[in-house]
């Protein structure tokens, strides 16, 4: 048996999320079906991150144990021939038997896009959260920087979650902006800024990135002070943080391994 | 009566094109219906360029003669409230009675996006033409530059077209590239380059930009030499040029008036 590492990009708009469910189309389900045709039998595909419905990936990683003898390049080509155009396998590599996409992951990077201006772009409908009110980006950048380091992120966890610990280590947490009109971007056409929040950490609680973004936007709108982040990561309550930002602005950018 | 100038952005993916047709949804039809509700009666909206099915706009311009007394800002807000999210009115201005979106236009700028790499991005499905073969961009840039000036563009016109003259003046004709991964672009996720061809001219023949792009790609693939452009604009035949590139990579970027 061989262990394969798959790197995958997808537009999450029309899917129920990464994870296989009884109803609706999942990315895991599509990959398992496509890989199962190579294998001639059922295959389980494990993803590094279980992205929710509407969440996208630029570099999701999945692992699968297979018996088939095809070259990785042939598997890559065969999978893409079977998958719909909103899911693309970017690479297939053979790994050690110990490799597991989720348990071997050392860090993940997420990006969240916010269109800030009076109008939503017709080209970003499922890809960026439209926030029409003016945002103070400098305040948001100060608040984002507070999250770096090891903290208790319980205030940014969905209610009802049960995990062993809510402590996580964030390596990088940065808000950047770009103007709407770039030479090669079809996203232009509307005034305003495209804000990008990018965060790298050893792990994330359920809906954590979206709760951070909701809080950053409240800081940008001056509903919360940047200092609120300090108290939130020192044992603050979920209610003291901002609302969970919508799923469709979120991208799983990259998963790092040793 | 007042003459309004509307600037409009749209994702052309699901439309039959700008122009009202007996079947299917057109951008002109949507705007006429939305403006008609302000007017309380039928309104005709004239577009600067009749974009085909699948073609997008970042700055299409339209004119309409109306009797209603609403402020332009109120019309802008009201139109966007009625229109679907893949069509946005960016601005509404009152113009002289002589203004006509099509006949007053002095220049138009189109952009065509090409994803050049082994895989198509899941985020660019309807927005860029995927060309997997390696392209020689320097050859394409040399060929694009030949088009500047006043030439006979009959070789880039759809067969069956009947226009008074096939002479047009091109002010700018440039191929640029950007790498796949930019900080704020969700288009990343695949390797390769995003090529952008941008052309400004006083007017364009039917399918002219797409025929130019098809020819540029054949130059980039080394099926045609860059010098072919010289003979094409000196009375070459349609058959000597490249095939018409698909509609979905094309954007009407801007329309200029005096």
HADDOCK unambig.tbl for C-alpha pairs under 7 A between the chains (distance, minus, plus):
assign (segid A and resid 9 and name CA) (segid B and resid 122 and name CA) 6.91 0.50 0.50
assign (segid A and resid 9 and name CA) (segid B and resid 189 and name CA) 5.73 0.50 0.50
assign (segid A and resid 10 and name CA) (segid B and resid 122 and name CA) 5.68 0.50 0.50
assign (segid A and resid 11 and name CA) (segid B and resid 122 and name CA) 5.73 0.50 0.50
assign (segid A and resid 11 and name CA) (segid B and resid 123 and name CA) 6.00 0.50 0.50
assign (segid A and resid 58 and name CA) (segid B and resid 188 and name CA) 6.64 0.50 0.50
assign (segid A and resid 58 and name CA) (segid B and resid 189 and name CA) 4.29 0.50 0.50
assign (segid A and resid 59 and name CA) (segid B and resid 189 and name CA) 6.37 0.50 0.50
assign (segid A and resid 85 and name CA) (segid B and resid 122 and name CA) 5.86 0.50 0.50
assign (segid A and resid 86 and name CA) (segid B and resid 122 and name CA) 4.31 0.50 0.50
assign (segid A and resid 87 and name CA) (segid B and resid 122 and name CA) 5.96 0.50 0.50
assign (segid A and resid 88 and name CA) (segid B and resid 122 and name CA) 6.56 0.50 0.50
assign (segid A and resid 90 and name CA) (segid B and resid 190 and name CA) 6.65 0.50 0.50
assign (segid A and resid 122 and name CA) (segid B and resid 9 and name CA) 6.91 0.50 0.50
assign (segid A and resid 122 and name CA) (segid B and resid 10 and name CA) 5.69 0.50 0.50
assign (segid A and resid 122 and name CA) (segid B and resid 11 and name CA) 5.74 0.50 0.50
assign (segid A and resid 122 and name CA) (segid B and resid 85 and name CA) 5.89 0.50 0.50
assign (segid A and resid 122 and name CA) (segid B and resid 86 and name CA) 4.33 0.50 0.50
assign (segid A and resid 122 and name CA) (segid B and resid 87 and name CA) 5.96 0.50 0.50
assign (segid A and resid 122 and name CA) (segid B and resid 88 and name CA) 6.56 0.50 0.50
assign (segid A and resid 123 and name CA) (segid B and resid 11 and name CA) 6.01 0.50 0.50
assign (segid A and resid 178 and name CA) (segid B and resid 184 and name CA) 6.84 0.50 0.50
assign (segid A and resid 184 and name CA) (segid B and resid 178 and name CA) 6.86 0.50 0.50
assign (segid A and resid 184 and name CA) (segid B and resid 196 and name CA) 5.86 0.50 0.50
assign (segid A and resid 188 and name CA) (segid B and resid 58 and name CA) 6.62 0.50 0.50
assign (segid A and resid 189 and name CA) (segid B and resid 9 and name CA) 5.73 0.50 0.50
assign (segid A and resid 189 and name CA) (segid B and resid 58 and name CA) 4.29 0.50 0.50
assign (segid A and resid 189 and name CA) (segid B and resid 59 and name CA) 6.36 0.50 0.50
assign (segid A and resid 190 and name CA) (segid B and resid 90 and name CA) 6.64 0.50 0.50
assign (segid A and resid 196 and name CA) (segid B and resid 184 and name CA) 5.86 0.50 0.50
